[in-house]
Amino acid sequence: MPPSIPAAGSATVAVFASPTSWIESDAVAQCHQVAALDGMMHVAAMPDLHPGKGAPIGAAMASTRLYPFLVGSDIGCGIAVFPVKLKRAVPEKLAARFPDLDRALHPEQNADDPAWAVVKGDIPAGYVEGLGTVGRGNHFVELARIGTVFEPGHASRLGLAAGDLVLIVHSGSRGLGERILRAHTAVHGAGPAPDPGAYLAMHDDAVRWGSLNRRLLAARVAHALGTEPTEPILDQCHNLVEVRDEVYLHRKGAAPGDGRDVLIAGTRGTPSYLVVGHARPDANHSVAHGAGRKMSRADALRRGRAKHTVEELRRTPMGSLVVCGDRQLLFEEAPTAYKRIEQVIADLVDHDLATPVATTIPLVTYKTPDLGSTPQVDHRDHRRKRGRS
């Protein structure tokens, strides 16, 4: 694709991908549909662009009007990275210790859970449903090690070096964001928000809720693995509205790329890339958020069942393990269902939107519990051990 395509009679569309990159025509068509919306100024499509429900995923869209459907229901979805200290990182042993992250933490019923220590202040919007859960789809919690370091000085400033361990948490606002979008679409459909300030107030709560939930998830896993929670070295949201110079910048599967550190997720069987973004206005100050889907979930399920067994998908070619008791999800989220992360990163570099800092290599990727092998954690015993240390 050329870097810029005029959208007839509407906003401009720029696609930041090389001619060899996998970009579906349906996704480009969605970009042009968005460009025709009233008030739209510019649509920047990232190299992980793929079709979404009504709006493209992997795009940043600038407009003088605020459109909630361009952000979608998972407001506040993002990726955070937490340093973690473990004496030994044996995937087989650690995979069995991951807690059940489908089981929500209730502030009263689970008040003794040590993960609550990371919560400072009130829970945004008072929304207590789904706290501490990761969700489905492409969400995950991953224990990884730092692989290749491209920028040692930058990595050092983040406290990272080759071989270090990190927890990567990809999750959003769970049911809160969906509730906010439904309230809008029930009255206004795909139209703009009649009161942008009112929507943004609820939106900002969902963004804060998603960030808090990522901290809770990391704390739950850290305690289960026998270590202490840490502060994230980065936490960037890729589903949100940002107001810049009185313009609404909608990001749907696009991360802030204006000087910030971003973890661009690969797949369960490939590295992810920690980059520093330096995206320009023509890219709507954004970078890619992941590898981007190459297949629909239905295609991935059909093709995957013909090529792979469940056991093959639970251990990746990199030697990492996938904790996932949902067999259908295993196939839907197989590495082959996604684009090559190396090509996505190369496109960002070629367009001077980001500089790679380091790779992360998956050791254990948690999707949903394998209840046949995942033990429950006795928090009382855990606290006794912490007290003796």
Number of C-alpha atoms within 10 A of each C-alpha: 15 10 16 15 14 13 18 10 8 18 24 20 24 23 21 28 25 19 11 9 17 21 24 13 11 13 20 20 14 19 30 22 16 24 25 17 16 15 18 22 21 25 28 28 32 29 29 31 33 28 22 17 10 13 21 26 29 30 33 32 30 24 22 14 20 26 27 27 21 26 28 25 21 25 33 29 27 28 28 23 27 22 22 21 16 14 7 8 16 12 19 12 12 17 22 19 19 25 23 21 22 16 13 15 21 15 14 7 8 12 11 13 18 18 24 18 11 16 12 8 6 8 16 17 14 9 15 16 14 19 25 27 24 29 19 14 12 14 19 21 26 25 29 27 23 22 19 18 21 15 13 15 13 17 18 12 10 14 11 20 18 16 14 16 23 24 27 28 28 27 28 31 30 25 18 26 24 15 12 19 22 16 12 19 15 9 9 13 15 15 16 19 19 13 9 14 11 10 18 18 11 17 23 18 21 28 26 18 27 28 24 20 26 30 25 25 24 31 25 25 23 24 22 22 21 16 15 18 24 17 15 19 15 16 22 22 27 30 29 28 27 16 14 9 7 10 18 21 29 27 28 28 30 31 30 26 24 18 15 17 24 29 28 24 22 26 24 29 23 21 23 26 27 24 28 22 25 21 21 15 11 16 25 24 20 32 37 33 32 28 26 27 25 21 18 16 18 12 14 24 20 14 16 22 14 9 8 12 13 15 10 11 22 22 18 20 13 13 14 22 25 26 25 19 18 14 14 17 18 23 24 24 24 20 23 18 22 21 24 21 22 14 18 28 27 18 23 24 15 14 16 14 24 27 20 23 20 25 24 28 26 30 25 29 27 24 26 24 21 19 14 7 12 16 15 13 16 10 15 12 10 15 15 10 11 13 8 6 6
